[in-house]
C-alpha cells in the first residue's frame, strides 16, 4: 500500500530541510506538473530540482517549517514558514546577509506514494521586501 498524502508531504519537507535532494527523485513523479509558476523555472520535476537548488544556493540555511498538514483523499494541504539567511544571489539580488521569514501554502496531489501535481502560494512580496529589493510601503 502506498503512503498517504500527509506522510509523503512530511517526508518531502524533512528531506528538503536536510538538504537531501534525493527526496525529489523518490517522492516526485516523473510526470509531475507544477501549477505555481516561478520565473525561469520549468513546471515539471526538473523544475522542482532547480527551484530548491536556487533557494539552497541563495539561502544555505534554507528551511521550510510545516505548521499544519491536512489531507483529504489524494490531496494534502500545508501551511508553512520558510526561513533562511541571504548569502547568495537570488533573483538578481546580490547577497545581503539578511534573514527572511515568509509564509506559504501548498496543495499537493499524491498518487502511488509520489507527488503528481502542486499548487502553491509563497509570499514573494514580503520576501523581496525583506531582502530590500522592493521598498516597504509607508504607513497611511
LINJOWO-V46310 format. One record per run of one state. SS is the DSSP state (H for helix, E for strand, L for the rest). FROM is the first residue (numbers start at 1). TO is the last residue. Records with the same first field share a line. If there is no record, write none. Layout:
SS=FROM-TO + FROM-TO
This chain:
L=1-4 + 18-21 + 35-37 + 39-40 + 42-44 + 59-62 + 73-74 + 86-89 + 91-92 + 94-98 + 112-113 + 123-123 + 131-140
H=5-17 + 22-27 + 45-58 + 124-130
E=28-34 + 38-38 + 41-41 + 63-72 + 75-85 + 90-90 + 93-93 + 99-111 + 114-122
